[in-house]
Amino acid sequence: MIPASPTPHFRSPDFLHAHMRDTLAFCLPRPLDPTGGLFHFLRDDGAVDDRHRRHLVSSTR
């Protein structure tokens, strides 16, 4: 069976850079915490939903 869309080339630096730019363009600057790190809980409109809870693993990477 042929997939409906081509499989992303996750080993391609060009693909990965474009993917990161697209992702950051979608969410920045809303999740940035001015005191450091990122807010992890955002509403559908991009507003910060919870300024106190954080995910440990994604905060440290």
C-alpha distance matrix in Angstrom:
0.0 3.8 6.4 9.2 11.7 12.2 12.9 16.8 18.8 20.9 22.9 24.0 27.5 27.1 24.1 25.9 29.1 27.6 25.8 29.2 31.1 28.9 29.2 33.0 33.5 32.1 34.3 37.4 40.3 40.1 39.2 41.8 44.7 47.9 49.3 46.3 42.7 40.2 40.1 37.0 37.3 36.8 36.7 34.2 36.7 36.9 40.4 41.2 41.1 42.6 44.8 45.7 42.7 40.6 37.7 39.3 36.4 35.2 38.8 39.6 36.7
3.8 0.0 3.8 6.5 8.4 8.7 10.2 13.9 16.0 18.5 20.7 21.3 24.7 23.9 21.0 23.1 26.1 24.4 22.9 26.5 28.1 25.9 26.6 30.3 30.7 29.4 31.9 34.8 37.7 37.8 37.1 39.6 42.7 45.7 47.3 44.4 40.8 38.3 38.4 35.5 35.9 35.2 35.2 32.5 34.7 34.9 38.4 39.4 39.7 41.3 43.3 44.5 41.7 39.4 36.7 38.3 35.4 33.8 37.4 38.1 35.1
6.4 3.8 0.0 3.8 5.4 6.5 7.6 11.3 14.0 16.2 18.8 19.4 22.6 21.8 18.5 20.4 23.4 21.5 19.8 23.2 24.9 22.5 23.0 26.8 27.2 25.8 28.1 31.2 34.1 34.1 33.3 35.9 39.0 42.1 43.7 40.8 37.3 34.7 34.7 31.8 32.1 31.3 31.4 28.7 31.0 31.1 34.6 35.6 35.9 37.6 39.5 40.8 38.0 35.8 33.2 35.0 32.1 30.4 33.9 34.9 32.0
9.2 6.5 3.8 0.0 3.8 6.9 9.1 12.1 15.3 17.5 20.5 20.5 23.4 22.0 18.7 20.7 23.3 20.9 19.2 22.8 24.0 21.2 21.9 25.7 25.6 24.0 26.7 29.8 32.7 32.6 32.2 34.9 38.2 41.1 43.0 40.4 36.9 34.1 33.9 31.2 31.2 30.0 29.7 26.7 28.8 29.2 32.8 34.2 34.5 36.5 38.6 40.2 37.6 35.7 33.4 35.5 32.8 30.8 34.1 35.5 32.6
11.7 8.4 5.4 3.8 0.0 3.8 6.5 8.8 12.1 14.5 17.4 17.1 19.8 18.3 15.0 17.2 19.7 17.3 15.8 19.5 20.5 18.0 19.0 22.7 22.6 21.4 24.2 27.0 30.0 30.2 29.9 32.4 35.7 38.6 40.5 37.8 34.4 31.8 31.9 29.4 29.7 28.5 28.5 25.6 27.4 27.5 31.2 32.5 33.2 35.1 36.9 38.6 36.2 34.0 31.7 33.7 30.9 28.7 31.9 33.1 30.1
12.2 8.7 6.5 6.9 3.8 0.0 3.8 6.3 8.9 11.8 14.3 13.9 16.9 15.6 12.5 15.0 17.7 15.7 14.6 18.3 19.6 17.7 18.9 22.4 22.7 22.0 24.7 27.2 30.2 30.8 30.2 32.4 35.8 38.4 40.3 37.3 34.0 31.7 32.2 29.8 30.6 29.6 30.1 27.5 29.2 28.8 32.5 33.5 34.5 36.1 37.6 39.1 36.6 34.1 31.7 33.2 30.3 28.1 31.3 32.1 28.9
12.9 10.2 7.6 9.1 6.5 3.8 0.0 3.8 6.4 8.7 11.4 11.9 15.0 14.5 11.2 13.0 16.2 14.9 13.3 16.7 18.7 17.1 17.7 21.2 22.1 21.5 23.6 26.1 29.1 29.7 28.7 30.7 33.9 36.7 38.2 35.1 31.7 29.5 30.2 27.7 28.8 28.2 29.0 26.9 28.7 28.0 31.5 32.2 33.0 34.3 35.7 36.9 34.3 31.6 28.9 30.2 27.1 25.2 28.5 29.1 25.8
16.8 13.9 11.3 12.1 8.8 6.3 3.8 0.0 3.8 5.7 8.8 8.8 11.5 11.1 7.6 9.2 12.4 11.3 9.7 13.1 15.1 13.9 14.6 17.9 19.0 18.8 20.9 23.0 26.0 26.9 25.9 27.6 30.9 33.5 35.1 31.9 28.6 26.6 27.6 25.4 26.8 26.2 27.4 25.4 27.0 25.9 29.4 29.9 31.1 32.3 33.3 34.7 32.2 29.3 26.8 28.0 24.8 22.6 25.8 26.3 22.9
18.8 16.0 14.0 15.3 12.1 8.9 6.4 3.8 0.0 3.8 5.5 5.5 8.8 9.0 6.3 8.0 11.3 11.2 10.4 13.3 15.5 15.2 16.0 18.8 20.2 20.6 22.5 24.2 27.0 28.3 27.1 28.4 31.6 34.0 35.4 32.1 28.9 27.4 28.8 26.9 28.7 28.4 29.9 28.2 29.6 28.1 31.5 31.8 33.2 34.1 34.8 36.0 33.5 30.4 27.7 28.4 25.1 23.1 26.0 26.0 22.4
20.9 18.5 16.2 17.5 14.5 11.8 8.7 5.7 3.8 0.0 3.8 5.5 7.9 9.3 6.7 6.4 10.1 11.0 9.5 11.5 14.4 14.6 14.6 17.2 19.2 19.6 20.9 22.5 25.2 26.4 24.8 25.9 28.9 31.4 32.5 29.1 25.8 24.5 26.1 24.1 26.3 26.3 28.2 26.9 28.4 26.6 29.7 29.6 31.0 31.5 32.0 33.0 30.5 27.2 24.4 24.9 21.5 19.6 22.6 22.4 18.8
22.9 20.7 18.8 20.5 17.4 14.3 11.4 8.8 5.5 3.8 0.0 3.8 6.4 8.9 7.8 7.5 10.7 12.4 11.9 13.4 16.1 17.0 17.3 19.3 21.4 22.3 23.6 24.6 27.2 28.7 27.1 27.8 30.7 32.9 33.8 30.3 27.2 26.4 28.3 26.6 29.1 29.3 31.4 30.3 31.7 29.6 32.6 32.4 33.9 34.2 34.4 35.2 32.7 29.3 26.5 26.5 22.9 21.3 24.0 23.2 19.5
24.0 21.3 19.4 20.5 17.1 13.9 11.9 8.8 5.5 5.5 3.8 0.0 3.8 5.4 5.2 6.2 8.6 10.0 10.5 12.3 14.3 15.4 16.5 18.3 19.9 21.2 22.9 23.7 26.3 28.2 27.0 27.5 30.7 32.6 33.9 30.5 27.7 26.8 28.8 27.5 29.8 29.6 31.6 30.3 31.3 29.2 32.4 32.5 34.3 34.9 35.0 36.2 34.0 30.6 28.1 28.3 24.9 22.8 25.3 24.7 21.0
27.5 24.7 22.6 23.4 19.8 16.9 15.0 11.5 8.8 7.9 6.4 3.8 0.0 3.8 5.5 5.1 6.0 8.5 9.7 10.5 12.2 14.1 15.2 16.3 18.0 19.9 21.3 21.6 24.0 26.2 25.1 25.2 28.3 29.9 31.3 27.9 25.3 24.7 27.1 26.2 28.8 28.5 30.8 29.7 30.4 28.0 31.0 31.0 33.2 33.6 33.3 34.6 32.7 29.2 27.1 27.1 23.9 21.6 23.6 22.9 19.2
27.1 23.9 21.8 22.0 18.3 15.6 14.5 11.1 9.0 9.3 8.9 5.4 3.8 0.0 3.8 5.5 5.3 6.2 8.5 10.0 10.7 12.3 14.3 15.5 16.4 18.4 20.4 20.7 23.2 25.6 25.0 25.3 28.7 30.2 32.0 28.8 26.3 25.4 27.6 26.8 29.1 28.3 30.2 28.8 29.2 27.1 30.3 30.7 33.1 33.9 33.8 35.4 33.7 30.5 28.6 29.0 26.0 23.3 25.3 25.1 21.4
24.1 21.0 18.5 18.7 15.0 12.5 11.2 7.6 6.3 6.7 7.8 5.2 5.5 3.8 0.0 3.8 5.6 5.2 6.0 8.6 10.0 10.5 12.2 14.2 15.3 16.6 18.6 19.6 22.3 24.2 23.5 24.3 27.8 29.7 31.5 28.4 25.5 24.2 26.0 24.7 26.8 26.0 27.7 26.1 26.8 25.0 28.3 28.8 30.8 31.9 32.0 33.7 31.8 28.7 26.6 27.4 24.3 21.7 24.0 24.2 20.6
25.9 23.1 20.4 20.7 17.2 15.0 13.0 9.2 8.0 6.4 7.5 6.2 5.1 5.5 3.8 0.0 3.8 5.5 5.0 6.1 8.6 9.8 10.5 12.1 14.0 15.4 16.7 17.5 20.1 22.0 20.8 21.5 24.7 26.7 28.3 25.0 22.1 20.9 22.9 21.8 24.2 23.7 25.8 24.7 25.5 23.3 26.3 26.4 28.4 29.1 29.1 30.5 28.6 25.3 23.3 23.8 20.8 18.1 20.4 20.4 16.8
29.1 26.1 23.4 23.3 19.7 17.7 16.2 12.4 11.3 10.1 10.7 8.6 6.0 5.3 5.6 3.8 0.0 3.8 5.4 5.1 6.2 8.6 9.9 10.6 12.1 14.3 15.7 15.7 18.2 20.5 19.8 20.0 23.4 24.9 26.7 23.6 21.2 20.2 22.5 21.9 24.4 23.6 25.8 24.8 25.0 22.6 25.6 25.8 28.2 29.0 28.6 30.3 28.9 25.7 24.0 24.6 21.9 18.9 20.5 20.7 17.2
27.6 24.4 21.5 20.9 17.3 15.7 14.9 11.3 11.2 11.0 12.4 10.0 8.5 6.2 5.2 5.5 3.8 0.0 3.8 5.5 5.1 6.1 8.6 9.9 10.4 12.3 14.5 15.1 17.8 19.9 19.8 20.5 24.1 25.8 28.0 25.1 22.6 21.1 22.9 22.2 24.1 22.9 24.6 23.1 23.1 21.2 24.4 25.2 27.6 28.9 28.9 30.9 29.5 26.6 25.2 26.2 23.7 20.5 22.3 23.0 19.7
25.8 22.9 19.8 19.2 15.8 14.6 13.3 9.7 10.4 9.5 11.9 10.5 9.7 8.5 6.0 5.0 5.4 3.8 0.0 3.8 5.5 5.2 6.1 8.6 9.8 10.7 12.6 13.9 16.8 18.3 17.7 18.9 22.5 24.6 26.6 23.7 20.8 18.9 20.4 19.3 21.1 20.1 21.8 20.3 20.9 18.9 22.3 22.8 24.9 26.1 26.4 28.3 26.6 23.7 22.1 23.4 20.9 17.7 19.8 20.8 17.6
29.2 26.5 23.2 22.8 19.5 18.3 16.7 13.1 13.3 11.5 13.4 12.3 10.5 10.0 8.6 6.1 5.1 5.5 3.8 0.0 3.8 5.5 5.1 6.0 8.4 9.9 10.8 11.4 14.0 15.9 15.0 15.7 19.2 21.2 23.1 20.1 17.3 15.8 17.7 17.0 19.3 18.5 20.7 19.9 20.2 17.6 20.6 20.8 23.1 24.0 23.8 25.6 24.2 21.2 19.8 20.9 18.6 15.2 16.9 17.8 14.7
31.1 28.1 24.9 24.0 20.5 19.6 18.7 15.1 15.5 14.4 16.1 14.3 12.2 10.7 10.0 8.6 6.2 5.1 5.5 3.8 0.0 3.8 5.5 5.2 5.9 8.6 10.2 10.2 12.7 15.1 15.1 15.7 19.4 20.9 23.3 20.8 18.4 16.8 18.7 18.5 20.5 19.1 21.0 19.9 19.5 17.2 20.1 20.9 23.6 24.8 24.5 26.8 25.8 23.1 22.3 23.5 21.6 18.1 19.2 20.4 17.6
28.9 25.9 22.5 21.2 18.0 17.7 17.1 13.9 15.2 14.6 17.0 15.4 14.1 12.3 10.5 9.8 8.6 6.1 5.2 5.5 3.8 0.0 3.8 5.6 5.1 6.3 8.9 10.2 13.0 14.7 15.0 16.4 20.2 22.1 24.7 22.3 19.8 17.5 18.6 18.0 19.3 17.5 18.9 17.2 17.1 15.2 18.6 19.8 22.3 24.0 24.2 26.6 25.5 23.1 22.3 24.1 22.3 18.7 20.2 21.8 19.2
29.2 26.6 23.0 21.9 19.0 18.9 17.7 14.6 16.0 14.6 17.3 16.5 15.2 14.3 12.2 10.5 9.9 8.6 6.1 5.1 5.5 3.8 0.0 3.8 5.5 5.2 6.6 8.4 11.4 12.4 12.0 13.8 17.4 19.8 22.1 19.6 16.7 14.2 15.1 14.3 15.8 14.3 16.1 14.9 15.2 12.9 16.2 16.8 19.1 20.6 20.9 23.1 21.8 19.4 18.5 20.5 18.8 15.2 16.8 18.7 16.3
33.0 30.3 26.8 25.7 22.7 22.4 21.2 17.9 18.8 17.2 19.3 18.3 16.3 15.5 14.2 12.1 10.6 9.9 8.6 6.0 5.2 5.6 3.8 0.0 3.8 5.3 5.3 5.4 8.2 10.1 10.0 10.9 14.7 16.6 19.1 16.8 14.4 12.2 13.7 13.8 15.6 14.1 16.3 15.7 15.3 12.4 15.2 15.7 18.5 19.7 19.4 21.8 21.1 18.7 18.3 20.1 18.8 15.0 15.7 17.7 15.6
33.5 30.7 27.2 25.6 22.6 22.7 22.1 19.0 20.2 19.2 21.4 19.9 18.0 16.4 15.3 14.0 12.1 10.4 9.8 8.4 5.9 5.1 5.5 3.8 0.0 3.8 5.7 5.8 8.4 10.4 11.6 12.7 16.5 18.1 21.1 19.3 17.3 14.9 15.9 16.2 17.4 15.2 16.6 15.5 14.3 12.1 15.1 16.4 19.4 21.2 21.1 23.9 23.5 21.5 21.5 23.5 22.4 18.6 19.2 21.3 19.4
32.1 29.4 25.8 24.0 21.4 22.0 21.5 18.8 20.6 19.6 22.3 21.2 19.9 18.4 16.6 15.4 14.3 12.3 10.7 9.9 8.6 6.3 5.2 5.3 3.8 0.0 3.8 6.2 8.9 9.5 10.6 12.8 16.4 18.6 21.5 19.8 17.5 14.5 14.6 14.4 14.9 12.3 13.3 11.8 11.1 9.2 12.6 14.2 16.8 19.0 19.5 22.4 21.8 20.1 20.1 22.6 21.7 17.9 18.9 21.5 19.8
34.3 31.9 28.1 26.7 24.2 24.7 23.6 20.9 22.5 20.9 23.6 22.9 21.3 20.4 18.6 16.7 15.7 14.5 12.6 10.8 10.2 8.9 6.6 5.3 5.7 3.8 0.0 3.8 6.3 6.2 6.8 9.3 12.8 15.2 17.9 16.3 14.0 10.9 10.9 11.0 11.8 9.5 11.2 10.8 10.1 7.1 10.0 11.0 13.8 15.6 15.8 18.7 18.2 16.7 17.1 19.6 19.1 15.4 15.9 18.7 17.5
37.4 34.8 31.2 29.8 27.0 27.2 26.1 23.0 24.2 22.5 24.6 23.7 21.6 20.7 19.6 17.5 15.7 15.1 13.9 11.4 10.2 10.2 8.4 5.4 5.8 6.2 3.8 0.0 3.0 5.1 6.3 7.2 10.9 12.6 15.6 14.2 12.5 10.1 11.0 12.3 13.6 11.6 13.7 13.9 12.5 9.2 11.1 11.7 15.1 16.5 15.8 18.8 18.9 17.2 18.0 20.0 19.8 16.0 15.7 18.3 17.3
40.3 37.7 34.1 32.7 30.0 30.2 29.1 26.0 27.0 25.2 27.2 26.3 24.0 23.2 22.3 20.1 18.2 17.8 16.8 14.0 12.7 13.0 11.4 8.2 8.4 8.9 6.3 3.0 0.0 3.8 5.9 5.7 9.1 10.2 13.6 12.7 11.8 9.7 10.5 12.7 13.9 12.0 14.1 14.9 13.0 9.7 10.5 10.9 14.6 15.8 14.6 17.7 18.4 17.1 18.5 20.4 20.6 17.0 16.1 18.7 18.2
40.1 37.8 34.1 32.6 30.2 30.8 29.7 26.9 28.3 26.4 28.7 28.2 26.2 25.6 24.2 22.0 20.5 19.9 18.3 15.9 15.1 14.7 12.4 10.1 10.4 9.5 6.2 5.1 3.8 0.0 3.8 5.6 8.3 10.3 13.3 12.9 11.7 8.8 8.3 10.3 10.7 8.6 10.6 11.9 10.2 6.6 6.8 7.2 10.9 12.4 11.6 15.0 15.8 15.0 16.7 19.2 19.8 16.4 15.6 18.7 18.7
39.2 37.1 33.3 32.2 29.9 30.2 28.7 25.9 27.1 24.8 27.1 27.0 25.1 25.0 23.5 20.8 19.8 19.8 17.7 15.0 15.1 15.0 12.0 10.0 11.6 10.6 6.8 6.3 5.9 3.8 0.0 3.8 6.4 9.5 11.7 10.5 8.5 5.2 4.8 6.9 8.3 7.5 10.7 12.5 11.9 8.1 8.2 6.8 10.0 10.5 9.6 12.5 12.7 11.4 13.0 15.4 16.1 12.8 11.8 15.1 15.3
41.8 39.6 35.9 34.9 32.4 32.4 30.7 27.6 28.4 25.9 27.8 27.5 25.2 25.3 24.3 21.5 20.0 20.5 18.9 15.7 15.7 16.4 13.8 10.9 12.7 12.8 9.3 7.2 5.7 5.6 3.8 0.0 3.8 6.2 8.6 7.4 6.4 4.7 6.3 9.4 11.4 11.1 14.3 16.3 15.3 11.5 11.2 9.6 12.9 12.7 10.6 13.1 13.8 12.3 14.1 15.6 16.4 13.3 11.4 14.2 14.7
44.7 42.7 39.0 38.2 35.7 35.8 33.9 30.9 31.6 28.9 30.7 30.7 28.3 28.7 27.8 24.7 23.4 24.1 22.5 19.2 19.4 20.2 17.4 14.7 16.5 16.4 12.8 10.9 9.1 8.3 6.4 3.8 0.0 3.8 5.3 5.2 5.5 5.2 6.2 9.9 11.9 12.3 15.5 18.1 17.2 13.6 12.3 9.9 12.6 11.5 8.5 10.6 12.1 11.2 13.7 14.9 16.5 14.0 11.4 14.1 15.5
47.9 45.7 42.1 41.1 38.6 38.4 36.7 33.5 34.0 31.4 32.9 32.6 29.9 30.2 29.7 26.7 24.9 25.8 24.6 21.2 20.9 22.1 19.8 16.6 18.1 18.6 15.2 12.6 10.2 10.3 9.5 6.2 3.8 0.0 3.8 5.4 7.7 8.6 10.0 13.7 15.6 15.7 18.6 21.1 19.7 16.3 14.8 12.7 15.7 14.6 11.3 13.3 15.3 14.5 17.1 17.9 19.5 17.2 14.2 16.4 17.8
49.3 47.3 43.7 43.0 40.5 40.3 38.2 35.1 35.4 32.5 33.8 33.9 31.3 32.0 31.5 28.3 26.7 28.0 26.6 23.1 23.3 24.7 22.1 19.1 21.1 21.5 17.9 15.6 13.6 13.3 11.7 8.6 5.3 3.8 0.0 3.8 7.1 9.2 10.7 14.2 16.3 17.3 20.4 23.3 22.3 18.8 17.1 14.5 16.8 14.8 11.2 12.0 14.1 13.4 16.1 16.2 18.3 16.6 13.1 14.9 17.0
46.3 44.4 40.8 40.4 37.8 37.3 35.1 31.9 32.1 29.1 30.3 30.5 27.9 28.8 28.4 25.0 23.6 25.1 23.7 20.1 20.8 22.3 19.6 16.8 19.3 19.8 16.3 14.2 12.7 12.9 10.5 7.4 5.2 5.4 3.8 0.0 3.8 6.8 9.4 12.5 15.3 16.6 20.1 22.6 22.1 18.4 17.4 14.7 17.0 15.1 11.8 12.4 13.5 11.8 13.8 13.6 15.1 13.3 9.9 11.4 13.2
42.7 40.8 37.3 36.9 34.4 34.0 31.7 28.6 28.9 25.8 27.2 27.7 25.3 26.3 25.5 22.1 21.2 22.6 20.8 17.3 18.4 19.8 16.7 14.4 17.3 17.5 14.0 12.5 11.8 11.7 8.5 6.4 5.5 7.7 7.1 3.8 0.0 3.8 7.0 9.5 12.7 14.2 17.9 20.3 20.2 16.5 16.0 13.3 15.4 13.6 11.0 11.7 11.7 9.3 10.7 10.8 12.0 9.7 6.5 8.7 10.3
40.2 38.3 34.7 34.1 31.8 31.7 29.5 26.6 27.4 24.5 26.4 26.8 24.7 25.4 24.2 20.9 20.2 21.1 18.9 15.8 16.8 17.5 14.2 12.2 14.9 14.5 10.9 10.1 9.7 8.8 5.2 4.7 5.2 8.6 9.2 6.8 3.8 0.0 3.8 6.2 9.3 10.5 14.2 16.5 16.6 12.9 12.7 10.1 12.3 11.1 9.2 10.6 10.4 8.1 9.5 11.0 11.9 9.1 7.0 10.3 11.2
40.1 38.4 34.7 33.9 31.9 32.2 30.2 27.6 28.8 26.1 28.3 28.8 27.1 27.6 26.0 22.9 22.5 22.9 20.4 17.7 18.7 18.6 15.1 13.7 15.9 14.6 10.9 11.0 10.5 8.3 4.8 6.3 6.2 10.0 10.7 9.4 7.0 3.8 0.0 3.8 5.9 7.4 11.1 13.9 14.2 10.7 9.9 6.9 8.5 7.4 6.2 8.2 8.0 6.8 9.0 11.5 13.0 10.4 9.0 12.7 13.9
37.0 35.5 31.8 31.2 29.4 29.8 27.7 25.4 26.9 24.1 26.6 27.5 26.2 26.8 24.7 21.8 21.9 22.2 19.3 17.0 18.5 18.0 14.3 13.8 16.2 14.4 11.0 12.3 12.7 10.3 6.9 9.4 9.9 13.7 14.2 12.5 9.5 6.2 3.8 0.0 3.8 6.3 10.0 12.5 13.8 10.8 10.8 8.0 8.5 7.7 8.2 9.3 7.6 6.0 7.0 10.2 11.3 8.8 8.8 12.5 13.4
37.3 35.9 32.1 31.2 29.7 30.6 28.8 26.8 28.7 26.3 29.1 29.8 28.8 29.1 26.8 24.2 24.4 24.1 21.1 19.3 20.5 19.3 15.8 15.6 17.4 14.9 11.8 13.6 13.9 10.7 8.3 11.4 11.9 15.6 16.3 15.3 12.7 9.3 5.9 3.8 0.0 3.8 6.9 9.9 11.5 9.2 8.7 6.2 5.4 5.5 7.7 9.3 8.0 8.1 9.5 13.1 14.4 12.3 12.4 16.2 17.1
36.8 35.2 31.3 30.0 28.5 29.6 28.2 26.2 28.4 26.3 29.3 29.6 28.5 28.3 26.0 23.7 23.6 22.9 20.1 18.5 19.1 17.5 14.3 14.1 15.2 12.3 9.5 11.6 12.0 8.6 7.5 11.1 12.3 15.7 17.3 16.6 14.2 10.5 7.4 6.3 3.8 0.0 3.8 6.6 7.8 5.5 5.5 4.5 5.0 7.3 9.3 12.0 11.4 11.6 12.9 16.4 17.4 14.7 15.0 18.7 19.1
36.7 35.2 31.4 29.7 28.5 30.1 29.0 27.4 29.9 28.2 31.4 31.6 30.8 30.2 27.7 25.8 25.8 24.6 21.8 20.7 21.0 18.9 16.1 16.3 16.6 13.3 11.2 13.7 14.1 10.6 10.7 14.3 15.5 18.6 20.4 20.1 17.9 14.2 11.1 10.0 6.9 3.8 0.0 3.8 5.4 5.2 5.3 6.3 5.7 9.2 11.8 14.6 14.2 14.9 16.2 19.9 20.8 18.2 18.7 22.4 22.7
34.2 32.5 28.7 26.7 25.6 27.5 26.9 25.4 28.2 26.9 30.3 30.3 29.7 28.8 26.1 24.7 24.8 23.1 20.3 19.9 19.9 17.2 14.9 15.7 15.5 11.8 10.8 13.9 14.9 11.9 12.5 16.3 18.1 21.1 23.3 22.6 20.3 16.5 13.9 12.5 9.9 6.6 3.8 0.0 3.8 5.4 7.4 9.5 9.5 12.9 15.5 18.2 17.6 17.9 18.7 22.3 22.7 19.9 20.9 24.4 24.2
36.7 34.7 31.0 28.8 27.4 29.2 28.7 27.0 29.6 28.4 31.7 31.3 30.4 29.2 26.8 25.5 25.0 23.1 20.9 20.2 19.5 17.1 15.2 15.3 14.3 11.1 10.1 12.5 13.0 10.2 11.9 15.3 17.2 19.7 22.3 22.1 20.2 16.6 14.2 13.8 11.5 7.8 5.4 3.8 0.0 3.8 5.7 9.0 10.1 13.7 15.6 18.9 18.9 19.3 20.6 24.0 24.6 21.5 22.0 25.5 25.3
36.9 34.9 31.1 29.2 27.5 28.8 28.0 25.9 28.1 26.6 29.6 29.2 28.0 27.1 25.0 23.3 22.6 21.2 18.9 17.6 17.2 15.2 12.9 12.4 12.1 9.2 7.1 9.2 9.7 6.6 8.1 11.5 13.6 16.3 18.8 18.4 16.5 12.9 10.7 10.8 9.2 5.5 5.2 5.4 3.8 0.0 3.8 6.5 8.6 11.7 13.0 16.3 16.4 16.4 17.7 21.0 21.5 18.3 18.5 22.0 21.9
40.4 38.4 34.6 32.8 31.2 32.5 31.5 29.4 31.5 29.7 32.6 32.4 31.0 30.3 28.3 26.3 25.6 24.4 22.3 20.6 20.1 18.6 16.2 15.2 15.1 12.6 10.0 11.1 10.5 6.8 8.2 11.2 12.3 14.8 17.1 17.4 16.0 12.7 9.9 10.8 8.7 5.5 5.3 7.4 5.7 3.8 0.0 3.8 6.2 9.3 10.4 14.0 14.8 15.5 17.6 20.8 22.0 19.1 18.7 22.3 22.8
41.2 39.4 35.6 34.2 32.5 33.5 32.2 29.9 31.8 29.6 32.4 32.5 31.0 30.7 28.8 26.4 25.8 25.2 22.8 20.8 20.9 19.8 16.8 15.7 16.4 14.2 11.0 11.7 10.9 7.2 6.8 9.6 9.9 12.7 14.5 14.7 13.3 10.1 6.9 8.0 6.2 4.5 6.3 9.5 9.0 6.5 3.8 0.0 3.8 5.9 6.7 10.2 11.2 12.0 14.5 17.6 19.2 16.6 15.8 19.5 20.5
41.1 39.7 35.9 34.5 33.2 34.5 33.0 31.1 33.2 31.0 33.9 34.3 33.2 33.1 30.8 28.4 28.2 27.6 24.9 23.1 23.6 22.3 19.1 18.5 19.4 16.8 13.8 15.1 14.6 10.9 10.0 12.9 12.6 15.7 16.8 17.0 15.4 12.3 8.5 8.5 5.4 5.0 5.7 9.5 10.1 8.6 6.2 3.8 0.0 3.8 6.6 9.4 9.9 11.6 14.0 17.4 19.3 17.3 16.8 20.5 21.8
42.6 41.3 37.6 36.5 35.1 36.1 34.3 32.3 34.1 31.5 34.2 34.9 33.6 33.9 31.9 29.1 29.0 28.9 26.1 24.0 24.8 24.0 20.6 19.7 21.2 19.0 15.6 16.5 15.8 12.4 10.5 12.7 11.5 14.6 14.8 15.1 13.6 11.1 7.4 7.7 5.5 7.3 9.2 12.9 13.7 11.7 9.3 5.9 3.8 0.0 3.8 5.6 6.4 8.7 11.7 14.8 17.3 15.7 14.7 18.4 20.2
44.8 43.3 39.5 38.6 36.9 37.6 35.7 33.3 34.8 32.0 34.4 35.0 33.3 33.8 32.0 29.1 28.6 28.9 26.4 23.8 24.5 24.2 20.9 19.4 21.1 19.5 15.8 15.8 14.6 11.6 9.6 10.6 8.5 11.3 11.2 11.8 11.0 9.2 6.2 8.2 7.7 9.3 11.8 15.5 15.6 13.0 10.4 6.7 6.6 3.8 0.0 3.8 6.3 8.2 11.7 14.1 16.8 15.3 13.4 16.9 19.0
45.7 44.5 40.8 40.2 38.6 39.1 36.9 34.7 36.0 33.0 35.2 36.2 34.6 35.4 33.7 30.5 30.3 30.9 28.3 25.6 26.8 26.6 23.1 21.8 23.9 22.4 18.7 18.8 17.7 15.0 12.5 13.1 10.6 13.3 12.0 12.4 11.7 10.6 8.2 9.3 9.3 12.0 14.6 18.2 18.9 16.3 14.0 10.2 9.4 5.6 3.8 0.0 3.8 6.7 10.4 12.3 15.5 14.8 12.8 15.9 18.6
42.7 41.7 38.0 37.6 36.2 36.6 34.3 32.2 33.5 30.5 32.7 34.0 32.7 33.7 31.8 28.6 28.9 29.5 26.6 24.2 25.8 25.5 21.8 21.1 23.5 21.8 18.2 18.9 18.4 15.8 12.7 13.8 12.1 15.3 14.1 13.5 11.7 10.4 8.0 7.6 8.0 11.4 14.2 17.6 18.9 16.4 14.8 11.2 9.9 6.4 6.3 3.8 0.0 3.8 7.1 9.4 12.6 12.2 10.9 14.0 16.5
40.6 39.4 35.8 35.7 34.0 34.1 31.6 29.3 30.4 27.2 29.3 30.6 29.2 30.5 28.7 25.3 25.7 26.6 23.7 21.2 23.1 23.1 19.4 18.7 21.5 20.1 16.7 17.2 17.1 15.0 11.4 12.3 11.2 14.5 13.4 11.8 9.3 8.1 6.8 6.0 8.1 11.6 14.9 17.9 19.3 16.4 15.5 12.0 11.6 8.7 8.2 6.7 3.8 0.0 3.8 6.1 9.0 8.4 7.1 10.3 12.7
37.7 36.7 33.2 33.4 31.7 31.7 28.9 26.8 27.7 24.4 26.5 28.1 27.1 28.6 26.6 23.3 24.0 25.2 22.1 19.8 22.3 22.3 18.5 18.3 21.5 20.1 17.1 18.0 18.5 16.7 13.0 14.1 13.7 17.1 16.1 13.8 10.7 9.5 9.0 7.0 9.5 12.9 16.2 18.7 20.6 17.7 17.6 14.5 14.0 11.7 11.7 10.4 7.1 3.8 0.0 3.8 5.7 5.8 6.0 8.8 10.6
39.3 38.3 35.0 35.5 33.7 33.2 30.2 28.0 28.4 24.9 26.5 28.3 27.1 29.0 27.4 23.8 24.6 26.2 23.4 20.9 23.5 24.1 20.5 20.1 23.5 22.6 19.6 20.0 20.4 19.2 15.4 15.6 14.9 17.9 16.2 13.6 10.8 11.0 11.5 10.2 13.1 16.4 19.9 22.3 24.0 21.0 20.8 17.6 17.4 14.8 14.1 12.3 9.4 6.1 3.8 0.0 3.8 5.7 5.2 6.3 9.0
36.4 35.4 32.1 32.8 30.9 30.3 27.1 24.8 25.1 21.5 22.9 24.9 23.9 26.0 24.3 20.8 21.9 23.7 20.9 18.6 21.6 22.3 18.8 18.8 22.4 21.7 19.1 19.8 20.6 19.8 16.1 16.4 16.5 19.5 18.3 15.1 12.0 11.9 13.0 11.3 14.4 17.4 20.8 22.7 24.6 21.5 22.0 19.2 19.3 17.3 16.8 15.5 12.6 9.0 5.7 3.8 0.0 3.8 5.4 5.4 6.6
35.2 33.8 30.4 30.8 28.7 28.1 25.2 22.6 23.1 19.6 21.3 22.8 21.6 23.3 21.7 18.1 18.9 20.5 17.7 15.2 18.1 18.7 15.2 15.0 18.6 17.9 15.4 16.0 17.0 16.4 12.8 13.3 14.0 17.2 16.6 13.3 9.7 9.1 10.4 8.8 12.3 14.7 18.2 19.9 21.5 18.3 19.1 16.6 17.3 15.7 15.3 14.8 12.2 8.4 5.8 5.7 3.8 0.0 3.8 5.5 5.4
38.8 37.4 33.9 34.1 31.9 31.3 28.5 25.8 26.0 22.6 24.0 25.3 23.6 25.3 24.0 20.4 20.5 22.3 19.8 16.9 19.2 20.2 16.8 15.7 19.2 18.9 15.9 15.7 16.1 15.6 11.8 11.4 11.4 14.2 13.1 9.9 6.5 7.0 9.0 8.8 12.4 15.0 18.7 20.9 22.0 18.5 18.7 15.8 16.8 14.7 13.4 12.8 10.9 7.1 6.0 5.2 5.4 3.8 0.0 3.8 5.8
39.6 38.1 34.9 35.5 33.1 32.1 29.1 26.3 26.0 22.4 23.2 24.7 22.9 25.1 24.2 20.4 20.7 23.0 20.8 17.8 20.4 21.8 18.7 17.7 21.3 21.5 18.7 18.3 18.7 18.7 15.1 14.2 14.1 16.4 14.9 11.4 8.7 10.3 12.7 12.5 16.2 18.7 22.4 24.4 25.5 22.0 22.3 19.5 20.5 18.4 16.9 15.9 14.0 10.3 8.8 6.3 5.4 5.5 3.8 0.0 3.8
36.7 35.1 32.0 32.6 30.1 28.9 25.8 22.9 22.4 18.8 19.5 21.0 19.2 21.4 20.6 16.8 17.2 19.7 17.6 14.7 17.6 19.2 16.3 15.6 19.4 19.8 17.5 17.3 18.2 18.7 15.3 14.7 15.5 17.8 17.0 13.2 10.3 11.2 13.9 13.4 17.1 19.1 22.7 24.2 25.3 21.9 22.8 20.5 21.8 20.2 19.0 18.6 16.5 12.7 10.6 9.0 6.6 5.4 5.8 3.8 0.0
